Amino acid sequence: MKTDLIRIGNSRGIRIPKPLIEQCGFGDEVELRVENERLIISPERLPRRGWEEKFRAAGSSVKDEHLLEKIGNEFDRKEWRW
C-alpha cells in the first residue's frame, strides 16, 4: 500500500487506515524505530503489562512457605545460621 506524506507544520505524517490500526492493535500511542532504513511502527509495549492477570492465574501463594522446608541439606537444617 502506498500513501502520501502529509505536511504537519515543519513535520510530515501519514494517515493509517482504520482496518490497519485494528489489525496491528494500535492504541492512542505507538512506538517508532528505524531498522535497516525502514520505519517500524509497533503498538506501545507497557512494562509488566499483563502481570497482574498472570499472578492471579497462578493462584494463592499461601502454600509456598512449605516449599522452603524441602530445600537444603543436613548442614542447612542444623548448622547454618543467619
PEURHU-V163302 format. One record per backbone hydrogen bond with DSSP energy under -1.0 kcal/mol. NH is the residue of the N-H (numbers start at 0). CO is the residue of the C=O. Records with the same first field share a line. If there is no record, write none. Layout:
NH=CO + CO
This chain:
5=12
7=10
10=7
12=5
20=16
21=17
22=18
23=19
25=20
30=41
32=39
34=37
37=34
39=32
41=30
43=28
48=45
50=47
53=49
54=50
55=51
56=52
57=53
63=60
65=62
66=63
69=66
70=67
76=72
77=73
78=74
79=74
